[in-house]
């Protein structure tokens, strides 16, 4: 039996298999930065930051909610992976998506190449490949 919860990479979890595909896409596209979104304690965001760090990429995590006074849980792990955290406050999914787009544009303006990984890592390419 495969135990994703016992695997490596930033504490493991069920999102690692998706990241194999999405990070390969980022590298193939020549990305310098991966950007994704989620809740403050998002396992997907945490693992994206860990994968990016392992691959030598920057990561930007757009987190819906307020920045905590004291980081805890996955937020600490995000910071240990050197992720840039962008807090949206009380935002809708659409507002968070627009913030992801703003962050991608900021990466471009700074001379980088962004690769956006949808919230939770879901995309048509992964579903077709799985």
N, C-alpha and C positions, 0 to 999 in steps of 0.2 A: 504494500500500500504506500502510495506517495504521500508524504506529510509536508505540505507547503509550510505549515507552521513551524517546522523544525529546520527549514532551509536557511541559508545564509542571507546575504544582502539586506542589510538594514532591518533585521528582525524577521525576515521572511513574510509570509502571508500569501493570500490567493491572487494577488495582483502581479506577481513576478512573471508569470508566463506571458501576460499581455505586454509587459515591458520589454520582453525579449524582442517582440515584433516592433513595438513603437520606437524603442531606442535604436534598433537596426535601421528603421526608416529615417530617424534623425541623423544618424551617422552617414547614411547613403546620400542624404540631402546636403551634407556638409555643414550641418547645424553647429553653432557654437553654444547655444542656449536652448534648453527645453523649458516649456512653460505649461503648467497645468493648474487646475483649480480643484477646490473641494472644501469640505468642512474643516475646522481647525484641527481636529484629531484624525483627519483622513489618512487611512493606510495607503491609499493610492499615492497621495502627495508625498508621504514619507518615503515610500519606496522609489518614487520617481527621483527625489532628491538624492537618495543613496546610489541609484543606478547612474545618474548623471555624474556624481562625484567619482564613481569608479571608472567612468569612461572619459573623464577629463573635460566634461561639459559643465557649463554653468546651469543653475536651475532657478526658476522663478515660480513660486507657489502663490497663487491668488486664493486667499482663504476667506471664506464668507464668515463674517462675525467681527467681533471686537478683539483687538490685540490684548492678550492677558497681561496683567501687571507682572506676574511671575510665570515664565514659560514652564509647562509641564507636559508630560506624556510625549506624544508624537511631535509637538512643537519643539521640544528640546532636541529630538533626533533630527528634525528638519534643520535646525541651526547647526548641529554637529556636522551635518553634510554640507554646510556652507551655502544653504539655499537662501535666496532673497525672498523674504516673506512680504507680501502685499496684502493688507487687511482691507476688506471692503465695507466693514460695518454691516448693518442689517440690509443685505442686498438680495434682490431676486436672482434667480438663475440667469435671466437675461442681462441684468446689470453686471453680474460676475463675468459673463461671457464677453461683454463689452470691455471690461477691465483687462481680461486676457488679451484681447485685441490691442488695447492701448500698450500693454507691456511688450507685445510682439513688435509694435511700431517703435517703441523706445529702444529695443535691442537693435533694430535696423538702423535707427538714427545714430546709434553708438558704434556702427560699423560691424555689428554681429549678424548672424543668421539664426533667426528663431525657428523652433519647431514646436508647434502647439500639439499637446496631447490632450484630447478631450477629457472632461471631468470623468473620473473613474476609469479612464483608459479605453473607453468604448469607441469604436469606429467601424466603419463598413469593412475596411481591409482586414481587421482582426477577425471579425465574424466570418469572413470568407475563408480565412486561413485556418480557423479552428475546427 
